Amino acid sequence: MNDLPSGEHILAGLNHAIMVVDSDHIVSRVNPAGEALFGTSAKHLLGRKIDHVLQFSDPRLDAALVEQEISLTARGVMASSDDRKLGVVDFDIHPLASDSTWRLISLSIMPQDGPILENENSDPSSLAIRAPDILSHEIKNPLAAIRGAAQLLDRELDETQKPLTQMITAEVERVVNLLNRMQTLSSNQPAQTQAVNIHTLIDRARRSIETATGQVVKIHDKFDPSLPDALIDPDAMMQVLTNLFANAVDATKHLAEPEIQIVTRYSFGASLSAQGETSAIRLPIQIMICDNGPGVPAELEREIFSAFVSTKKEGQGLGLALVKKLMRDMNGRIRYDRETLDEMSRFTLFLPVAQKN
């Protein structure tokens, strides 16, 4: 009969990282799989505090590393060490049964075909919001049931109680609309581009905002009548314009003298290198939507097109993220700046020209 392997041999034979931490949170033992995971030898890990060696994207897990008696398991979390990403791991920490002043940490890398939480190789500005695609069906079905129940109750209640059911219905519709917008944000369907007169779309978008707000939106326009047709997706462009018009109206609604301007012009400067194209795509058609509202706070300017960043107290921060995605889908671009001379906020759209047949 073979002798039972020693604890050292068992530790060395495990294919997931094991670390032993003492009462002062110092790394006292690490197995070869741990060395491989951290990309360094044991001598560079031993003697260091565990929270200096290992970090997580969730601060609650960081706190657990220096909690003496905590026992915790987490699945599918992003781990890093010294600003180097280790990957998505299953994490376990618990005191040793024989001596609770010592703790055992286990880290197991999840397989590459597991859940995708972060994509290191993607463009940092790209949007990868997958949750609505996965959960939409499960969320919308109970929401539809809640809305239906509220509508049935509404028929039985007197006028003093109906505002409650109407509030339930309105909130359900708001959540459904939010899910729909997030699904659009995560969609990878190509834009259906065609030659479009941009001034016709601008007029439609203006009328749409007037209908939605119930008021005539005063916009001063300065159009270039010789502007050629743009190569765009008309539905996507309508979404872009109505979003930007609505933002301008909202930004100026409390001003004594609100001012919204829209300018179209042809410029030879802008171009981009699109994926799969050997030559740069020129973006000479420019649309500028300006307003004299307070503008974007300086600390948010660099993040204004990121998802869940909003200057509005009640905003979800998806409108401008969606605008950016739709523009990129059409091989266009958008830029924000604040004109210091006239104190106007300005969103500029850059669009390609439709080639004449």
HELIX and SHEET records of a PDB file:
HELIX    1   1 GLY A    7  GLY A   13  1                                   7    
HELIX    2   2 PRO A   32  PHE A   38  1                                   7    
HELIX    3   3 ALA A   42  HIS A   44  5                                   3    
HELIX    4   4 ILE A   50  VAL A   53  1                                   4    
HELIX    5   5 PRO A   59  ALA A   64  1                                   6    
HELIX    6   6 ALA A  131  GLU A  156  1                                  26    
HELIX    7   7 LYS A  162  SER A  186  1                                  25    
HELIX    8   8 ILE A  198  THR A  213  1                                  16    
HELIX    9   9 PRO A  234  THR A  252  1                                  19    
HELIX   10  10 ALA A  298  GLU A  303  5                                   6    
HELIX   11  11 GLY A  319  ASP A  329  1                                  11    
SHEET    1   A 6 VAL A  27  VAL A  30  0                                        
SHEET    2   A 6 ALA A  17  VAL A  21 -1                                        
SHEET    3   A 6 ARG A 103  ILE A 109 -1                                        
SHEET    4   A 6 ARG A  84  PRO A  95 -1                                        
SHEET    5   A 6 LEU A  72  SER A  81 -1                                        
SHEET    6   A 6 GLN A  55  PHE A  56 -1                                        
SHEET    1   B 2 GLN A 194  VAL A 196  0                                        
SHEET    2   B 2 ALA A 230  ILE A 232 -1                                        
SHEET    1   C 5 ILE A 219  LYS A 222  0                                        
SHEET    2   C 5 ILE A 260  TYR A 266  1                                        
SHEET    3   C 5 ILE A 285  ASP A 291 -1                                        
SHEET    4   C 5 MET A 344  LEU A 351 -1                                        
SHEET    5   C 5 ARG A 333  GLU A 339 -1                                        
SHEET    1   D 2 SER A 271  LEU A 272  0                                        
SHEET    2   D 2 ILE A 281  ARG A 282 -1                                        
END                                                                             
